Amino acid sequence: MKKSVKFCPNCGSLNIKWVNPQMWSIWKCWDCGYQGAVVLEDGEMADKIREKFLEKIKNEFADHEDKPGEENKEDEDKPGE
């Protein structure tokens, strides 16, 4: 019997495992937190999903880095403190 490789449909990671082997239809990705019954077995599609996912994470990180001090903005707006 040939064992197929499973990929996360959300981020394309190989780091996807059964949550509980007795419940074979539920999978969890340990990279992005996806949980569900759908997994990919197409490596080319997983590569494309992975590229888009990593680009999205990179952009979110860059957006966060562009806004330093946002969490302290409320403190600056309070007069007399």
C-alpha positions, -999 to +999 in steps of 0.1 A: +000+000+000+014+034-010+013+061+016+003+095+003+017+128+015-008+152+032-006+190+031-026+217+049-052+233+027-047+266+045-009+271+045+005+242+024+025+228+053+035+192+057+031+196+094-005+183+095-015+153+117-047+135+127-061+151+158-072+117+170-064+086+149-098+071+159-114+102+143-095+099+110-115+127+094-102+155+116-068+169+108-048+197+125-020+218+111+006+226+137+019+256+116-012+277+111-038+260+134-061+248+107-085+220+118-108+202+095-116+172+073-100+185+041-064+179+033-044+182+001-024+154-016-013+176-045+022+188-039+022+215-066-010+230-053+004+229-018+035+248-030+014+275-044-007+278-013+024+279+008+039+307-012+008+328-009+005+320+028+041+330+035+037+362+015+006+371+035+024+365+068+053+386+056+030+415+046+012+413+080+045+414+098+057+443+077+025+462+084+029+456+121+065+468+119+055+500+101+033+510+131+055+511+161+041+525+193+004+520+183-003+502+216+009+533+236-010+558+215-039+559+241-015+569+268-002+599+248-037+612+242-045+615+279-038+651+291-023+658+325-008+625+332 
